Each structure stands twice: as structure tokens, then as C-alpha cells.
Amino acid sequence: MEMIERLVSRKYELELWREEIQYLKNYQKENQWPSSFR
């Protein structure tokens, strides 16, 4: 049972990360940061 809960929370974290990355990509596209920023 413990294991499953851990997996679920892990998956949740990954989902959040994906959203975050998506957001950053969109933001970057809109504002056209210089490539040196990375």
C-alpha cells in the first residue's frame, strides 16, 4: 500500500513538472529570450 501511494505522488510530481515545462516553453516563445539565457 505504501508503495502505491509513493508511486501516485511521484506521478503527480511528474505531471506538475510537465505543466511547468510546457508553461516555460510557451513563455519563451512569446518573449523570445536570447539563446544565451539557457
PyMOL Python script that loads the backbone (N, CA, C, O; Angstrom):
from pymol import cmd

cmd.read_pdbstr("""\
ATOM      1  N   MET A   1       0.830  -1.204   0.000  1.00  0.00           N
ATOM      2  CA  MET A   1       0.000   0.000   0.000  1.00  0.00           C
ATOM      3  C   MET A   1       0.869   1.261   0.000  1.00  0.00           C
ATOM      4  O   MET A   1       0.639   2.199  -0.764  1.00  0.00           O
ATOM      5  N   GLU A   2       1.852   1.252   0.862  1.00  0.00           N
ATOM      6  CA  GLU A   2       2.803   2.377   0.924  1.00  0.00           C
ATOM      7  C   GLU A   2       3.366   2.681  -0.459  1.00  0.00           C
ATOM      8  O   GLU A   2       3.413   3.826  -0.910  1.00  0.00           O
ATOM      9  N   MET A   3       3.780   1.623  -1.097  1.00  0.00           N
ATOM     10  CA  MET A   3       4.425   1.718  -2.402  1.00  0.00           C
ATOM     11  C   MET A   3       3.527   2.446  -3.401  1.00  0.00           C
ATOM     12  O   MET A   3       3.968   3.351  -4.109  1.00  0.00           O
ATOM     13  N   ILE A   4       2.281   2.041  -3.444  1.00  0.00           N
ATOM     14  CA  ILE A   4       1.340   2.640  -4.401  1.00  0.00           C
ATOM     15  C   ILE A   4       1.199   4.130  -4.152  1.00  0.00           C
ATOM     16  O   ILE A   4       1.223   4.933  -5.085  1.00  0.00           O
ATOM     17  N   GLU A   5       1.055   4.489  -2.899  1.00  0.00           N
ATOM     18  CA  GLU A   5       0.919   5.910  -2.570  1.00  0.00           C
ATOM     19  C   GLU A   5       2.130   6.691  -3.056  1.00  0.00           C
ATOM     20  O   GLU A   5       2.011   7.792  -3.594  1.00  0.00           O
ATOM     21  N   ARG A   6       3.285   6.100  -2.854  1.00  0.00           N
ATOM     22  CA  ARG A   6       4.507   6.776  -3.290  1.00  0.00           C
ATOM     23  C   ARG A   6       4.501   6.947  -4.806  1.00  0.00           C
ATOM     24  O   ARG A   6       4.852   8.007  -5.324  1.00  0.00           O
ATOM     25  N   LEU A   7       4.101   5.898  -5.501  1.00  0.00           N
ATOM     26  CA  LEU A   7       4.046   5.975  -6.964  1.00  0.00           C
ATOM     27  C   LEU A   7       3.083   7.057  -7.422  1.00  0.00           C
ATOM     28  O   LEU A   7       3.378   7.819  -8.342  1.00  0.00           O
ATOM     29  N   VAL A   8       1.940   7.113  -6.775  1.00  0.00           N
ATOM     30  CA  VAL A   8       0.939   8.110  -7.149  1.00  0.00           C
ATOM     31  C   VAL A   8       1.485   9.517  -6.956  1.00  0.00           C
ATOM     32  O   VAL A   8       1.353  10.367  -7.837  1.00  0.00           O
ATOM     33  N   SER A   9       2.093   9.758  -5.814  1.00  0.00           N
ATOM     34  CA  SER A   9       2.631  11.100  -5.557  1.00  0.00           C
ATOM     35  C   SER A   9       3.739  11.420  -6.554  1.00  0.00           C
ATOM     36  O   SER A   9       3.884  12.560  -6.998  1.00  0.00           O
ATOM     37  N   ARG A  10       4.509  10.405  -6.895  1.00  0.00           N
ATOM     38  CA  ARG A  10       5.586  10.572  -7.874  1.00  0.00           C
ATOM     39  C   ARG A  10       4.997  11.005  -9.216  1.00  0.00           C
ATOM     40  O   ARG A  10       5.468  11.951  -9.847  1.00  0.00           O
ATOM     41  N   LYS A  11       3.959  10.290  -9.630  1.00  0.00           N
ATOM     42  CA  LYS A  11       3.310  10.592 -10.896  1.00  0.00           C
ATOM     43  C   LYS A  11       2.756  12.014 -10.876  1.00  0.00           C
ATOM     44  O   LYS A  11       2.836  12.749 -11.861  1.00  0.00           O
ATOM     45  N   TYR A  12       2.200  12.374  -9.742  1.00  0.00           N
ATOM     46  CA  TYR A  12       1.644  13.712  -9.602  1.00  0.00           C
ATOM     47  C   TYR A  12       2.737  14.767  -9.785  1.00  0.00           C
ATOM     48  O   TYR A  12       2.538  15.778 -10.458  1.00  0.00           O
ATOM     49  N   GLU A  13       3.885  14.513  -9.177  1.00  0.00           N
ATOM     50  CA  GLU A  13       5.021  15.438  -9.311  1.00  0.00           C
ATOM     51  C   GLU A  13       5.425  15.567 -10.773  1.00  0.00           C
ATOM     52  O   GLU A  13       5.678  16.667 -11.264  1.00  0.00           O
ATOM     53  N   LEU A  14       5.481  14.450 -11.450  1.00  0.00           N
ATOM     54  CA  LEU A  14       5.863  14.477 -12.863  1.00  0.00           C
ATOM     55  C   LEU A  14       4.875  15.288 -13.684  1.00  0.00           C
ATOM     56  O   LEU A  14       5.262  16.054 -14.567  1.00  0.00           O
ATOM     57  N   GLU A  15       3.593  15.110 -13.382  1.00  0.00           N
ATOM     58  CA  GLU A  15       2.568  15.882 -14.091  1.00  0.00           C
ATOM     59  C   GLU A  15       2.802  17.371 -13.893  1.00  0.00           C
ATOM     60  O   GLU A  15       2.736  18.154 -14.840  1.00  0.00           O
ATOM     61  N   LEU A  16       3.075  17.748 -12.659  1.00  0.00           N
ATOM     62  CA  LEU A  16       3.318  19.159 -12.363  1.00  0.00           C
ATOM     63  C   LEU A  16       4.524  19.659 -13.144  1.00  0.00           C
ATOM     64  O   LEU A  16       4.510  20.755 -13.704  1.00  0.00           O
ATOM     65  N   TRP A  17       5.561  18.839 -13.172  1.00  0.00           N
ATOM     66  CA  TRP A  17       6.765  19.219 -13.903  1.00  0.00           C
ATOM     67  C   TRP A  17       6.470  19.453 -15.378  1.00  0.00           C
ATOM     68  O   TRP A  17       6.952  20.404 -15.993  1.00  0.00           O
ATOM     69  N   ARG A  18       5.657  18.543 -15.924  1.00  0.00           N
ATOM     70  CA  ARG A  18       5.348  18.672 -17.348  1.00  0.00           C
ATOM     71  C   ARG A  18       4.617  19.980 -17.621  1.00  0.00           C
ATOM     72  O   ARG A  18       4.912  20.676 -18.592  1.00  0.00           O
ATOM     73  N   GLU A  19       3.670  20.303 -16.764  1.00  0.00           N
ATOM     74  CA  GLU A  19       2.935  21.560 -16.933  1.00  0.00           C
ATOM     75  C   GLU A  19       3.885  22.740 -16.838  1.00  0.00           C
ATOM     76  O   GLU A  19       3.815  23.684 -17.625  1.00  0.00           O
ATOM     77  N   GLU A  20       4.772  22.666 -15.858  1.00  0.00           N
ATOM     78  CA  GLU A  20       5.738  23.737 -15.645  1.00  0.00           C
ATOM     79  C   GLU A  20       6.584  23.945 -16.898  1.00  0.00           C
ATOM     80  O   GLU A  20       6.760  25.071 -17.364  1.00  0.00           O
ATOM     81  N   ILE A  21       7.098  22.857 -17.426  1.00  0.00           N
ATOM     82  CA  ILE A  21       7.951  22.922 -18.616  1.00  0.00           C
ATOM     83  C   ILE A  21       7.175  23.475 -19.802  1.00  0.00           C
ATOM     84  O   ILE A  21       7.675  24.307 -20.558  1.00  0.00           O
ATOM     85  N   GLN A  22       5.944  22.998 -19.951  1.00  0.00           N
ATOM     86  CA  GLN A  22       5.098  23.479 -21.039  1.00  0.00           C
ATOM     87  C   GLN A  22       4.928  24.984 -20.929  1.00  0.00           C
ATOM     88  O   GLN A  22       5.041  25.715 -21.913  1.00  0.00           O
ATOM     89  N   TYR A  23       4.656  25.427 -19.719  1.00  0.00           N
ATOM     90  CA  TYR A  23       4.463  26.848 -19.461  1.00  0.00           C
ATOM     91  C   TYR A  23       5.720  27.639 -19.827  1.00  0.00           C
ATOM     92  O   TYR A  23       5.648  28.688 -20.468  1.00  0.00           O
ATOM     93  N   LEU A  24       6.861  27.117 -19.408  1.00  0.00           N
ATOM     94  CA  LEU A  24       8.119  27.803 -19.699  1.00  0.00           C
ATOM     95  C   LEU A  24       8.371  27.886 -21.199  1.00  0.00           C
ATOM     96  O   LEU A  24       8.825  28.914 -21.702  1.00  0.00           O
ATOM     97  N   LYS A  25       8.080  26.814 -21.903  1.00  0.00           N
ATOM     98  CA  LYS A  25       8.278  26.820 -23.350  1.00  0.00           C
ATOM     99  C   LYS A  25       7.416  27.877 -24.013  1.00  0.00           C
ATOM    100  O   LYS A  25       7.882  28.635 -24.863  1.00  0.00           O
ATOM    101  N   ASN A  26       6.155  27.918 -23.613  1.00  0.00           N
ATOM    102  CA  ASN A  26       5.250  28.919 -24.178  1.00  0.00           C
ATOM    103  C   ASN A  26       5.755  30.318 -23.872  1.00  0.00           C
ATOM    104  O   ASN A  26       5.767  31.197 -24.734  1.00  0.00           O
ATOM    105  N   TYR A  27       6.164  30.504 -22.645  1.00  0.00           N
ATOM    106  CA  TYR A  27       6.658  31.804 -22.207  1.00  0.00           C
ATOM    107  C   TYR A  27       7.864  32.219 -23.047  1.00  0.00           C
ATOM    108  O   TYR A  27       7.981  33.360 -23.494  1.00  0.00           O
ATOM    109  N   GLN A  28       8.738  31.266 -23.238  1.00  0.00           N
ATOM    110  CA  GLN A  28       9.950  31.532 -24.012  1.00  0.00           C
ATOM    111  C   GLN A  28       9.587  31.926 -25.441  1.00  0.00           C
ATOM    112  O   GLN A  28      10.166  32.855 -26.005  1.00  0.00           O
ATOM    113  N   LYS A  29       8.633  31.220 -26.013  1.00  0.00           N
ATOM    114  CA  LYS A  29       8.211  31.505 -27.378  1.00  0.00           C
ATOM    115  C   LYS A  29       7.663  32.925 -27.488  1.00  0.00           C
ATOM    116  O   LYS A  29       7.980  33.658 -28.425  1.00  0.00           O
ATOM    117  N   GLU A  30       6.842  33.294 -26.522  1.00  0.00           N
ATOM    118  CA  GLU A  30       6.211  34.610 -26.565  1.00  0.00           C
ATOM    119  C   GLU A  30       7.226  35.734 -26.411  1.00  0.00           C
ATOM    120  O   GLU A  30       7.137  36.762 -27.081  1.00  0.00           O
ATOM    121  N   ASN A  31       8.183  35.528 -25.529  1.00  0.00           N
ATOM    122  CA  ASN A  31       9.106  36.618 -25.215  1.00  0.00           C
ATOM    123  C   ASN A  31      10.431  36.561 -25.972  1.00  0.00           C
ATOM    124  O   ASN A  31      11.226  37.500 -25.937  1.00  0.00           O
ATOM    125  N   GLN A  32      10.650  35.440 -26.655  1.00  0.00           N
ATOM    126  CA  GLN A  32      11.872  35.307 -27.455  1.00  0.00           C
ATOM    127  C   GLN A  32      13.124  35.708 -26.672  1.00  0.00           C
ATOM    128  O   GLN A  32      13.796  36.688 -26.992  1.00  0.00           O
ATOM    129  N   TRP A  33      13.411  34.919 -25.642  1.00  0.00           N
ATOM    130  CA  TRP A  33      14.633  35.162 -24.882  1.00  0.00           C
ATOM    131  C   TRP A  33      15.843  34.897 -25.773  1.00  0.00           C
ATOM    132  O   TRP A  33      15.786  34.071 -26.684  1.00  0.00           O
ATOM    133  N   PRO A  34      16.911  35.589 -25.507  1.00  0.00           N
ATOM    134  CA  PRO A  34      18.163  35.258 -26.204  1.00  0.00           C
ATOM    135  C   PRO A  34      18.609  33.845 -25.844  1.00  0.00           C
ATOM    136  O   PRO A  34      18.389  33.397 -24.718  1.00  0.00           O
ATOM    137  N   SER A  35      19.215  33.158 -26.757  1.00  0.00           N
ATOM    138  CA  SER A  35      19.594  31.768 -26.509  1.00  0.00           C
ATOM    139  C   SER A  35      20.652  31.649 -25.415  1.00  0.00           C
ATOM    140  O   SER A  35      20.812  30.585 -24.816  1.00  0.00           O
ATOM    141  N   SER A  36      21.360  32.721 -25.158  1.00  0.00           N
ATOM    142  CA  SER A  36      22.386  32.684 -24.107  1.00  0.00           C
ATOM    143  C   SER A  36      21.770  32.561 -22.722  1.00  0.00           C
ATOM    144  O   SER A  36      22.460  32.265 -21.747  1.00  0.00           O
ATOM    145  N   PHE A  37      20.469  32.789 -22.646  1.00  0.00           N
ATOM    146  CA  PHE A  37      19.788  32.739 -21.362  1.00  0.00           C
ATOM    147  C   PHE A  37      19.787  31.333 -20.785  1.00  0.00           C
ATOM    148  O   PHE A  37      19.824  31.156 -19.567  1.00  0.00           O
ATOM    149  N   ARG A  38      19.742  30.318 -21.673  1.00  0.00           N
ATOM    150  CA  ARG A  38      19.657  28.938 -21.205  1.00  0.00           C
ATOM    151  C   ARG A  38      20.890  28.508 -20.443  1.00  0.00           C
ATOM    152  O   ARG A  38      20.966  27.368 -19.985  1.00  0.00           O
TER     153      ARG A  38
END
""", "prot")
cmd.dss("prot")
cmd.show_as("cartoon", "prot")
cmd.util.cbc("prot")
cmd.orient("prot")
